[in-house]
Amino acid sequence: MNALTTLLRRMKAWSATPQGRRTIDQARRAAADPRNRAHARRLLTRLRAPRR
């Protein structure tokens, strides 16, 4: 088994736990907020920009 398969299996198992479900719900609520989306988009744009 390669590392990616192991990682995905662990993530799937964690997301089924109560803590994982809470975290996923929090992330969904945060992603639904337009201000948070705009902030994340600006952050990603800055990270993707080439260095000078």
N, C-alpha and C positions, 0 to 999 in steps of 0.2 A: 504494500500500500504506500502511495506517495504522501508527501506532507500535506498537499492541498486536500486530498481526500480525508485525511485525518482531521484537518482544521474544519472542513465543512461538516463533518460528522459531529464534532464537538460543539460547533455553533448551533446545529440543529437540536442537539440534546439540551443545550443551555436555554434555547428559546422556548422549550417546553416547560421549563421550571417556572415557578411563580415570579421569581426575580426577573427572569428573562422576559416574561409576558409584561410585567410592569414597565421594564425599560423600553420595550418595543412600543407600548402604548404611549409612553412619554415622548418618544421620538416621532410617532405619528402625529401627536397633538402639536409638537413644535414645528413639524414640517407643514402643517396646515396653516400656520400663521404667515401671512404675506411678508411681514417685516423680517421674520427669521429667514425666509426664502431669499429675500433680497440681500440680506447680510451674508448668507452662505454663498450666494452667487458672486458677490464682490470679493469675498475671501478666496474663492477658487480662481477667479480671474487674476487676482494678485499673485497667487501661487504659480499659476501657469505662465505668467509673463516671463519673457527671457531676461536673464541677468545682464546687467551692463558692466 
